[in-house]
């Protein structure tokens, strides 16, 4: 029974380390549609997003339907 107790203590000691490693492992995906004053999709528009946390910016050009997607990997 002593080896089992030691194994359980080891697993409990490592559990917070594993949980901490998972925090912040996300990818943010931003999507949208740009339309003009006539509410029609606006192709070839440039969209820019800036991360508040890192200051990194990403840009994307809209497709023929005015749609865009910007990905911020963790």
C-alpha positions, 0 to 999 in steps of 0.5 A: 500500500505504501507504493500506491500512496507514494504514487498518489502523492506524486500525481497530486503534486504534479496536477497543478503543474499540468493545469497551469500549462493549459492556461492561455492555450487558445487561438482567437479567430475573428470573422466578419463582413464589411459592407458599404453605405448601401449595405452591399458587401465590400470586396478588397477592403483591408481589415486590421485587428490589434491584440490588446495584450501583445500589441501584435496586429494582423491584417486581411483583405476581404473576399468578393463577398466582403468576408474576412477572417483573422487568426491570432494563435496563442 
